[in-house]
């Protein structure tokens, strides 16, 4: 059983984590943090920020995939989570990742509250009846909001960070639109609606910090 779990975890990492897209996403978010500061952060700060971002991206990517199993069983039956003997180790991994992120933010009550609120909103979107019934293009646009929020959690709060987050959001939305044909055509207004709602949510997180006031 343990060998099977390790094998499935390795296969999942190889197909869903250790790829150019995730690497590019990590670099994009780290670059946004760097340009949002007046002075270039020291190497030790960059390493800590990069580590936090990688942990956040991996944790929430796995949560995304677990929440998307119904869709993947129909459209991506070859994916590891669809064929896994047990999903429990992956669920435990998500909980461990969220707990680790919370522990890293334990000395900053505001950022910890942001993480908890983000997790609550995603839990409602993923697992509540209204969230599950939302149109997939709308959900796709809305879910991208988590990446600007990651910047709030990892960076120094400022107007520049908020602006960098919106640029990141625009880049990711454009890539998602180009990469996923199902988002184009009749569903484009649903996707745009999701992105718009995500911008409002990300801005609200910043506003709650007094950044834009």
Order of alpha helices (4+ residues) and beta strands (2+ residues): alpha-alpha-alpha-alpha-alpha-alpha-alpha-alpha-alpha-alpha-alpha-alpha
